Amino acid sequence: ASGTDGGAAAAARTALERAIDGRTGDAAPALRSVVLGQAWRLGAAERDALRNIGVSHLLALSGFNLALLAWLLGEALLVLARAYPPLLLRFDARRVAAAVVLPAVWAFTAMVGWQPSVVRASLMISAVLVARLLARRATALDALALAALAVFVAVPEQAADPGFQLSFAAVAGLLLAARVARSWDHDAERRGREPFRRKWAGKASGRADGGRADAAAARVRALVDRAGRWVLLALLASTFAALATAPIGAWHFGTVAPASPLANLVAVPFFTFVVYPLALLAALGAAAPLPAAVADLCAAAAGGAWNAFMRLCEGLGRVLPGPLDVGDGGTFGVALVSTALALLFHPRRGPRRAALLFIALLCVSPADLGVSLRPSADRPPRSP
């Protein structure tokens, strides 16, 4: 049965690849890269532009892409459920959505060939979805630990794989960022101060004199509050993910991308809400028996979004520093980055400020520090 399932998944992948190649024209390489993770379909210049600012992970089939796919499918199902209020009275829409998304996640995993990074992400997402189906609470840390345990038991050698290490370090960094944000909120509320989620936005929007703001000003202030919170949280998450993966990148590849948090802050939202949904729509439009005009329109929209994304990344590459070459062996880079990270969590302000100044100098003017900016794309990963 497994052979039949594998053959069906391979046939589905082949059919989708042929549909994309046959019906999307010039957008086909970008669509196969975004939807199927076939980044090698892109030209060398495009791959270099993404790698130099630290956003090439967007094209790797990993937790981010699969979580984004599961989230989009789940939200679409919830929107359909809300369109029919009687269904909400009879069924728990979130549990029904979880029951649909769960097999869809594993079907996609099979279609892309059971790649290790996708299997890891599927295990984590499944832990959360099963907990929702059973009406149990599952934390993200529980899901991460379960996925790590399953991988260690099934494929122990994956522990030495750079992709495995980077994937789990990035997720751990994101979870740590979320925990830090929540702790700031709790500390601020306990001390009677403004919580982190409203602090920056409240200062940016200002206060109305005497509380006499009209309805329009109140709506604008609410939008600014929400936008400010999301910008801060996105920057915090991107920074923690970059810091968590920096020592691993320095060890295996001898490079560190100090501009990655800033680049991801701009590139990830555009990719998440524009490029990826349009690419999925174009791929489905190519595979479905739709009129040629509709499929062409979807492909044109996806191709335009991809071209805009590449222009954005190329522009960021011109104003932000490239990857830092911190040593062929990787040992010096690991020591350098790990020391800076340790100082960031020092209980005294002096070492923390020194670490922040050091990282800021790397981001602003790495060439003045005598550090090579030569990309090291051809350097093979270091053996564990």
MARPA-137729 format. One line per 10 residues: their letters; for each residue y, z negated, x of N, C-alpha, C. Coordinates in steps of 0.2 Angstrom, whole numbers. Each point is the difference from the previous one (the first is absolute). Example, Ala and Ser with C-alpha at 12.3 -4.5 7.8 and 13.67 -1.06 7.14 Angstrom:
residues 2
as) -28,-39,66,6,0,-4,6,0,4; 5,4,-2,6,-1,4,5,-3,-4;
***
This chain:
residues 384
asgtdggaaa) -6,0,4,6,0,-4,6,0,4; 0,-4,6,6,0,4,1,7,3; -5,4,2,1,6,2,3,5,-5; -2,-1,-6,3,4,-6,7,-2,0; 2,-6,0,7,-3,-1,4,3,6; -3,0,6,4,2,6,1,8,-1; -5,3,-2,1,7,-1,5,2,-5; 0,-4,-6,5,1,-5,7,-1,3; 1,-6,4,6,-1,2,3,5,5; -5,2,4,2,6,5,2,6,-4;
aartalerai) -4,2,-5,2,6,-4,7,-1,-3; 1,-6,-3,7,-1,-3,5,0,5; -1,-2,7,5,0,5,1,8,2; -5,3,0,1,7,2,3,4,-5; -1,-1,-6,3,3,-6,7,-1,0; 2,-6,1,7,-2,0,4,3,6; -3,1,6,3,3,6,1,7,-2; -5,4,-3,1,7,-1,5,1,-6; 0,-5,-4,6,1,-6,6,-1,4; 1,-5,4,7,-1,3,2,6,5;
dgrtgdaapa) -5,3,3,1,6,5,2,6,-4; -4,1,-6,1,6,-4,6,0,-4; 3,-6,-3,5,0,-5,6,-3,2; 1,-3,6,6,-3,2,4,3,6; -3,5,2,4,4,5,2,-4,6; 6,1,2,3,-3,7,-1,-8,-1; 0,-3,-6,0,-7,0,-7,-3,1; -5,5,1,-7,-3,1,-1,-4,6; 2,1,6,-1,-5,5,3,-7,-1; 6,0,-3,3,-7,-2,-4,-3,-5;
lrsvvlgqaw) -3,4,-5,-4,-4,-6,-6,-2,3; -4,4,4,-6,-3,3,1,-6,4; 6,0,4,1,-6,4,2,-6,-4; 4,1,-5,2,-6,-4,-6,-3,-5; -3,5,-3,-5,-2,-5,-7,-2,3; -2,4,5,-7,0,3,0,-3,7; 6,-2,3,1,-3,6,-2,5,6; 1,6,-1,-2,5,5,7,2,4; 2,-5,4,6,1,3,0,5,5; -6,2,3,0,5,5,1,7,-3;
rlgaaerdal) 1,0,-7,2,7,-3,8,1,2; 3,-5,1,8,1,2,1,3,7; 6,2,1,1,3,7,2,-6,4; -1,2,7,1,-6,5,7,-3,-1; 5,4,-1,7,-2,-1,1,-5,-5; -3,1,-6,0,-5,-5,-4,-6,1; -5,0,3,-4,-6,2,4,-4,5; 3,4,5,4,-4,5,6,-3,-3; 3,3,-5,6,-3,-3,-2,-6,-4; -6,0,-3,-2,-6,-4,-2,-6,5;
rnigvshlla) -3,2,5,-3,-5,5,6,-3,4; 5,3,2,5,-2,4,4,-6,-4; 0,0,-6,4,-5,-4,-5,-5,-3; -6,1,1,-5,-5,-2,-2,0,-7; 0,6,-3,-1,1,-7,-7,4,-1; -3,2,5,-6,4,-1,-5,-3,-4; 0,-7,-1,-5,-3,-3,0,2,-8; 5,3,-2,1,2,-7,-5,6,-2; -2,3,5,-5,6,-1,-7,-2,2; -1,-6,2,-7,-2,1,-3,-3,-6;
lsgfnlalla) -6,2,-2,-3,-3,-6,-2,-7,2; 4,-5,-3,-1,-7,1,2,-4,-6; 1,-6,1,1,-5,-5,7,2,-4; 5,3,4,6,1,-4,-1,6,-4; -3,5,2,-1,6,-5,-5,-1,-6; -5,-4,2,-5,-1,-6,3,-5,-5; 4,-5,3,3,-5,-4,6,3,-5; 3,5,3,5,4,-3,-3,4,-6; -6,3,2,-3,4,-5,-3,-4,-6; -3,-6,2,-2,-5,-5,6,-2,-5;
wllgeallvl) 5,-2,4,6,-2,-4,3,5,-5; 1,6,3,2,6,-5,-4,1,-6; -7,0,1,-5,1,-5,1,-6,-5; 0,-6,3,0,-6,-5,7,0,-4; 5,1,3,7,1,-3,0,5,-6; -3,6,2,-1,5,-5,-4,-2,-6; -5,-4,1,-4,-2,-5,3,-5,-5; 4,-5,4,4,-5,-4,6,4,-4; 3,5,3,5,3,-4,-3,4,-7; -6,3,1,-4,2,-6,-2,-5,-5;
araypplllr) -2,-6,3,-2,-5,-5,6,-3,-4; 6,0,4,6,-3,-4,3,5,-5; -2,7,1,2,5,-5,-4,-1,-7; -5,-4,0,-4,-2,-6,-1,-7,-1; 5,-3,-2,0,-8,-1,-6,-3,-3; -3,3,-5,-6,-3,-3,-6,-1,5; 0,4,5,-5,-1,6,1,-6,3; 7,-2,1,1,-6,4,-2,-6,-4; 0,0,-6,-2,-6,-4,-8,-1,0; -3,6,1,-8,-1,0,-3,-1,7;
fdarrvaaav) 4,3,5,-3,0,7,5,-3,5; -3,-2,5,5,-2,6,1,6,4; 6,3,0,1,6,3,-1,0,8; 1,-6,3,0,0,7,-8,0,2; -4,-3,-4,-7,-1,2,-3,7,-2; 2,4,-5,-3,6,-1,3,5,6; 6,0,2,2,4,5,-4,-2,7; -1,-6,1,-4,-2,6,-7,3,-1; -3,0,-6,-7,3,-1,0,8,2; 6,3,-2,0,7,2,2,2,7;
vlpavwafta) 4,-4,3,2,1,7,-5,-2,5; -4,-5,-2,-6,-2,5,-4,6,2; -4,3,-5,-4,6,2,4,6,3; 6,1,-3,4,5,3,2,-1,8; 1,-6,2,1,-2,7,-6,2,4; -6,-1,-2,-6,1,3,-2,7,0; 2,4,-6,-2,7,0,5,4,5; 6,-3,1,4,3,5,-2,-1,7; -3,-6,1,-3,-2,7,-6,4,1; -4,2,-5,-6,4,2,3,7,1;
mvgwqpsvvr) 5,3,-4,2,7,1,3,1,7; 3,-5,3,3,1,7,-5,-2,5; -6,-1,-1,-5,0,5,-2,-7,2; 2,-6,-4,-2,-6,2,3,-2,7; 7,2,1,3,-2,6,1,-8,1; -1,-2,6,0,-8,0,6,-3,-2; 6,3,1,7,-3,-2,0,0,-8; -3,5,-3,1,1,-7,-5,-5,-3; -6,-1,3,-5,-5,-2,3,-7,0; 3,-2,5,3,-6,1,5,-1,-5;
aslmisavlv) 5,5,-2,5,-1,-5,-4,-1,-7; -5,4,-1,-4,0,-6,-3,-7,-2; -2,-3,6,-3,-7,-1,6,-5,-2; 5,1,3,6,-5,-2,2,1,-7; 1,6,-2,3,2,-6,-6,-2,-6; -6,1,2,-5,-2,-5,0,-7,-1; 1,-4,6,0,-8,-1,5,-2,-5; 6,3,0,5,-1,-4,-1,2,-8; -3,6,0,-1,3,-7,-6,-4,-3; -5,-2,3,-6,-4,-2,3,-7,-3;
arllarrata) 4,-3,4,3,-6,-2,4,1,-6; 3,5,-1,4,1,-6,-5,1,-6; -5,4,1,-5,1,-5,-3,-6,-2; -1,-5,4,-3,-6,-1,5,-6,-2; 6,2,-1,6,-4,-2,0,-6,5; -1,2,7,1,-5,5,5,2,5; 3,-5,3,6,1,4,-3,2,7; 2,5,3,-2,2,7,6,1,4; 1,-4,6,5,1,4,-1,6,5; 5,3,2,0,6,5,-4,-3,6;
ldalalaala) 1,-6,3,-3,-2,5,-8,-1,-1; -2,-1,-6,-7,0,-2,-3,7,1; 4,4,-3,-3,7,1,0,3,7; 5,-2,4,0,2,7,-6,-3,3; -1,-6,-1,-6,-4,4,-7,3,-3; 0,2,-6,-6,3,-3,-2,7,3; 6,4,1,-1,6,3,-2,0,7; 3,-5,4,-2,-1,7,-7,-2,1; -2,-5,-5,-7,-2,1,-5,6,-2; 1,3,-5,-4,6,-2,-1,5,6;
vfvavpeqaa) 6,2,3,0,5,6,-4,-3,6; 1,-7,1,-3,-3,6,-8,0,-1; -2,-1,-6,-7,0,-2,-3,7,0; 3,4,-3,-3,7,0,1,4,6; 6,0,3,1,4,6,4,-4,6; -4,-4,3,3,-5,5,4,3,5; -1,6,2,3,4,6,7,2,-3; 2,-1,-6,6,2,-3,6,-5,3; -3,-6,2,5,-5,2,4,2,6; -3,5,4,3,2,6,4,7,-1;
dpgfqlsfaa) 0,2,-6,4,7,-1,7,-1,-1; 4,4,3,8,-1,0,2,0,-7; -3,5,-4,2,1,-7,-1,-6,-4; -6,-3,1,-2,-6,-4,5,-6,2; 2,-1,6,4,-5,2,7,1,-2; 3,6,0,6,2,-2,1,-1,-8; -5,2,-3,0,-1,-8,0,-7,-2; -4,-4,3,0,-7,-2,6,-4,2; 2,2,6,6,-3,2,6,1,-4; 1,7,-2,5,2,-4,0,-4,-7;
vaglllaarv) -6,0,-3,-1,-4,-6,2,-7,1; -2,-3,5,1,-7,1,8,-1,1; 3,4,3,7,0,1,4,0,-7; -3,4,-4,3,1,-7,-1,-7,-4; -6,-2,1,-1,-7,-4,4,-5,3; 1,0,7,4,-6,3,7,1,-3; 3,6,0,7,1,-2,1,-2,-8; -5,1,-4,0,-2,-7,0,-8,0; -4,-3,4,0,-7,0,6,-3,3; 3,3,5,7,-2,2,5,0,-5;
arswdhdaer) 0,6,-4,5,1,-5,-1,-6,-5; -6,-1,-2,-1,-5,-5,2,-7,2; -1,-2,7,1,-6,2,8,-1,1; 4,6,1,7,-1,0,2,-1,-7; -3,3,-5,2,-1,-6,-1,-8,-2; -6,-2,1,-1,-7,-2,4,-5,4; 2,1,6,4,-4,4,7,0,-2; 2,6,-2,7,0,-3,1,-3,-6; -5,1,-5,0,-4,-6,0,-7,0; -4,-3,5,-1,-7,1,6,-3,3;
rgrepfrrkw) 4,4,4,6,-3,3,6,1,-5; -1,4,-5,5,1,-5,5,6,2; -3,4,4,4,6,3,-3,6,-4; 4,6,1,-2,6,-3,-6,3,3; -5,2,-4,-7,2,3,1,7,4; -4,1,4,0,6,4,0,6,-4; -3,0,-6,0,7,-3,6,1,-4; 5,-5,0,7,2,-3,5,-1,5; -1,-3,6,5,-2,5,4,6,2; -3,5,3,4,6,3,3,4,-5;
agkasgradg) -4,1,-6,3,4,-5,6,-3,-4; -1,-7,0,6,-3,-4,6,0,5; 0,0,6,5,0,4,3,7,0; -4,5,0,2,7,0,4,2,-7; -3,-3,-5,3,2,-7,6,-4,-1; 1,-6,3,6,-4,-2,-1,-3,-6; 5,-4,-2,0,-4,-6,6,2,-4; -1,0,-6,6,1,-5,4,-6,0; 7,1,-1,4,-5,0,-1,-4,-7; -1,-7,1,-1,-4,-6,-6,2,-5;
gradaaaarv) -4,4,3,-6,3,-4,2,4,-6; 5,4,1,3,4,-6,-2,8,2; -6,1,3,-2,7,1,-2,3,-6; 2,6,-1,-2,3,-6,-8,3,0; -2,3,-5,-7,1,0,-2,6,5; 4,5,1,-1,5,5,0,-3,7; 5,-5,2,-1,-3,6,-6,-4,1; -2,-3,-5,-6,-4,0,-6,4,2; 0,6,-3,-6,4,1,0,3,7; 6,2,3,1,2,6,-2,-5,5;
ralvdragrw) 2,-7,-1,-2,-5,4,-8,-1,0; -3,0,-6,-7,0,0,-4,5,4; 3,6,0,-3,6,4,1,-2,7; 6,-2,2,1,-1,7,-5,-6,2; 0,-5,-4,-5,-6,2,-7,3,1; -2,4,-5,-7,2,1,-1,5,6; 5,4,1,-1,5,6,1,-4,7; 4,-5,0,1,-4,6,-7,-4,1; -3,-3,-5,-6,-3,1,-5,4,3; -1,6,-3,-5,5,2,1,2,7;
vllallastf) 6,2,2,2,2,7,-2,-6,5; 2,-6,-2,-2,-5,5,-7,-1,1; -4,0,-6,-7,-1,0,-3,6,4; 2,6,-1,-3,6,3,1,-1,8; 6,-2,2,2,-1,7,-5,-5,3; 0,-6,-4,-4,-5,3,-8,2,1; -2,3,-5,-7,3,0,-1,5,6; 4,4,0,0,5,5,0,-3,7; 4,-5,1,1,-3,7,-6,-4,1; -3,-4,-4,-6,-4,1,-6,5,2;
aalatapiga) 0,5,-4,-6,5,1,1,3,7; 6,2,2,1,3,7,-1,-5,5; 2,-6,-1,-1,-6,5,-8,-1,1; -3,0,-6,-7,-2,1,-4,5,3; 2,6,0,-4,6,3,2,2,7; 6,-3,2,3,2,6,-5,-2,6; -2,-6,0,-5,-1,6,-6,4,0; -3,2,-6,-6,4,0,2,7,3; 6,3,-3,2,6,3,1,0,7; 3,-5,3,1,-1,7,-6,0,4;
whfgtvapas) -5,-3,-3,-6,-1,4,-4,6,0; -1,4,-5,-4,6,-1,3,6,3; 7,0,-2,3,7,2,6,-1,5; 2,-6,2,5,-1,4,7,2,-2; 1,0,-7,6,1,-3,2,-5,-5; 7,0,-1,2,-5,-6,6,4,-3; 0,0,-7,5,4,-3,5,-5,-3; 6,-2,3,4,-5,-2,4,2,-6; 1,7,-1,4,2,-6,-4,0,-6; -7,-1,0,-4,1,-6,2,-4,-6;
planlvavpf) 2,-6,1,3,-4,-7,5,4,-3; 5,2,4,6,4,-3,-2,6,-3; -4,4,4,-3,6,-3,-4,0,-6; -4,-5,0,-4,-1,-6,4,-3,-6; 5,-3,1,4,-2,-5,3,5,-4; 2,6,3,2,6,-3,-5,5,-2; -5,1,4,-5,5,-1,-5,-2,-5; -2,-6,0,-6,-3,-5,2,1,-7; 6,-2,-2,2,1,-7,0,7,-3; 3,4,5,0,7,-2,-7,3,-1;
ftfvvyplal) -4,-2,5,-7,3,0,-4,-3,-6; 1,-6,-2,-4,-4,-5,2,3,-7; 7,1,-1,2,1,-7,1,8,-1; 1,4,5,1,7,-1,-6,4,3; -1,0,7,-5,4,3,-7,-1,-3; -2,-6,0,-7,-1,-2,-2,2,-7; 4,-3,-5,-1,2,-7,0,8,-1; 5,3,3,1,8,-1,-6,3,4; -3,-2,5,-5,2,4,-7,0,-5; -1,-6,-3,-5,-1,-4,0,4,-6;
laalgaaapl) 6,1,-3,1,4,-6,-2,8,2; 3,2,6,-2,7,2,-7,1,1; -3,-5,3,-7,1,2,-4,0,-7; 1,-4,-4,-3,0,-7,1,6,-4; 7,2,1,1,7,-3,-3,6,2; -2,-1,7,-3,6,3,-8,0,-2; -2,-6,-1,-8,-1,-1,-1,1,-8; 5,-2,-4,-1,1,-7,1,7,-3; -3,2,-5,1,7,-3,7,1,-3; 5,-1,3,7,1,-2,3,7,1;
paavadlcaa) 4,2,-4,4,6,1,2,1,7; 0,6,3,3,1,7,7,-3,1; 4,1,-6,7,-2,1,1,-7,1; -4,-4,-4,0,-7,0,-2,-3,7; -6,3,3,-2,-2,6,5,2,6; 3,6,-1,5,2,5,6,-5,0; 2,-2,-6,6,-5,-1,-2,-6,4; -6,-3,-1,-2,-6,3,0,1,7; -3,5,3,0,1,7,6,1,3; 5,3,-3,7,1,2,3,-7,1;
aaggawnafm) -1,-4,-6,4,-6,1,-3,-5,5; -7,0,1,-3,-3,5,2,2,7; 0,7,1,3,3,6,7,-2,2; 4,0,-5,7,-2,1,1,-7,2; -4,-4,-3,0,-7,1,-2,-2,8; -5,4,2,-3,-1,6,5,3,5; 3,5,-1,5,3,5,6,-5,0; 2,-3,-5,6,-5,0,-2,-6,4; -7,-2,-1,-2,-6,4,0,1,7; -2,6,2,0,2,7,7,0,3;
rlceglgrvl) 4,3,-4,7,0,3,3,-7,1; -2,-4,-5,2,-7,1,-3,-4,6; -6,2,1,-4,-3,6,3,3,7; 2,6,0,3,3,6,7,-3,1; 4,-1,-6,6,-3,1,0,-7,3; -5,-4,-3,-1,-7,3,-2,1,7; -4,5,2,-2,0,7,6,2,5; 5,3,-3,6,1,5,4,-6,1; 0,-5,-5,5,-5,1,-4,-7,2; -7,0,-1,-3,-6,2,-4,1,6;
pgpldvgdgg) -1,-5,4,-4,1,6,-7,1,-1; -3,4,4,-7,2,0,-5,-5,2; -6,1,1,-5,-5,2,1,-2,7; -1,-6,2,1,-3,6,-7,0,4; 1,3,6,-6,0,4,0,-7,4; -5,-4,-2,0,-7,3,-6,-1,5; -2,6,3,-5,-1,5,-7,4,-2; -3,3,5,-6,4,-1,-6,-5,-2; 0,-5,3,-6,-5,-1,1,-4,-6; 6,-1,-3,1,-3,-6,1,-8,1;
tfgvalvsta) -2,-3,6,0,-7,1,7,-2,0; 5,3,3,7,-2,1,3,1,-7; -2,5,-4,3,1,-6,-2,-6,-5; -6,-2,0,-3,-5,-4,4,-7,2; 0,-1,6,4,-6,2,7,0,-2; 3,5,1,7,1,-2,2,-1,-7; -4,3,-5,1,0,-7,-3,-7,-2; -5,-2,2,-3,-7,-2,5,-5,1; 3,0,6,5,-5,2,6,0,-5; 2,6,-1,6,0,-5,-2,-3,-7;
lallfhprrg) -6,2,-2,-2,-2,-7,-1,-8,0; -3,-3,6,-1,-7,0,7,-3,0; 5,2,3,7,-3,0,3,1,-6; -2,5,-4,3,1,-7,-2,-6,-4; -6,-3,1,-2,-6,-4,1,-6,3; 4,-1,5,1,-6,4,4,-4,-5; -1,-7,0,4,-5,-4,7,0,2; 2,1,6,7,-1,2,4,7,-1; 6,0,-1,4,6,-1,1,4,6; 1,-3,6,1,3,6,-5,6,1;
prraallfia) -6,-2,1,-5,5,1,-1,5,-5; 1,-2,-6,0,5,-6,6,5,1; 6,-2,2,5,5,1,-1,4,6; -3,-3,5,-1,4,6,-5,6,-2; -5,-2,-4,-5,5,-2,3,6,-4; 4,-2,-5,4,4,-4,4,5,4; 4,-3,5,4,4,4,-4,5,4; -5,-2,3,-5,5,4,-2,5,-4; -2,-1,-7,-3,5,-4,6,5,-2; 6,-3,-1,5,4,-2,2,5,5;
llcvspadlg) 0,-3,6,2,5,6,-5,5,1; -6,-1,-1,-5,5,0,1,6,-6; 2,-3,-5,1,5,-6,6,4,1; 6,-3,3,6,3,0,0,5,6; -2,-3,6,1,4,6,-6,-1,5; -6,2,-2,-5,-1,5,0,4,6; 4,5,1,0,4,6,4,-4,5; 5,-4,-2,4,-4,5,-4,-6,3; -5,-1,-3,-5,-5,2,-5,2,6; 1,7,1,-5,3,5,-7,1,-3;
vslrpsadrp) 0,0,-7,-7,2,-3,0,7,-2; -6,3,2,-1,7,-2,-1,1,-7; 4,5,-3,-1,2,-7,-5,6,-1; -4,1,5,-4,6,0,-6,-2,-5; -1,4,-6,-5,-1,-4,-7,1,4; -5,-4,-2,-6,0,3,-6,2,-5; 2,6,-3,-5,2,-5,-7,2,3; 0,2,6,-6,3,4,-4,-6,3; 3,-6,0,-4,-5,4,-5,-2,-5; -7,-1,2,-5,-2,-4,0,-7,-1;
prsp) -2,-3,-6,-1,-7,-1,-3,-4,6; 2,-6,1,-3,-4,5,-7,-2,-2; -5,0,4,-6,-3,-2,0,-7,-1; -3,-3,-5,0,-8,0,-4,-3,5;
***
